[in-house]
Amino acid sequence: MCRPSSYTKSVTKHSMQEPTFLILTALAAGAQHGYGIMTDVARISDGRVRLRAGTLYAALDRLKADGLVSSDKEEIVDGRLRRYYRITDEGTQELGAEVRRLRANAAVAASRLGLAGGTA
């Protein structure tokens, strides 16, 4: 599927899919290999989201194509290739924009529910 060149820039106008949000959040702490990302996503989501390897690597390929993630380094561990990924500057900007969008939505919901700290 070909995406228009404005795709990456317009992603913040729409909500980011939760797995994408969690993968970028995991990588915001520093470069990680695939298994590290999967365990970090499970930890961040309190076990609610568990990515399978195929799902993770398909998402990483898409995020790389979109310029939000890049390969960092590779190493051989126990005879197997371990590839590390890192969030790019553009990925950091997109994640920050999504955090701001979610905070704004949560503030409106909190305000309407009469919860402390809600401002709208």
Buried (B, 14 or more C-beta within 10 A) or exposed (E): EEEEEEEBEEBBEEEBEEBBBBBBBBBBEEBBBBEBBBBBBBEBBEEEBEBEEEEBBEBBEBBBEBBBBBEBEEEEEEEEEBEBBBBBEBBBBBBEBBBEBEEEEEBEEBEEEEEEEBEE
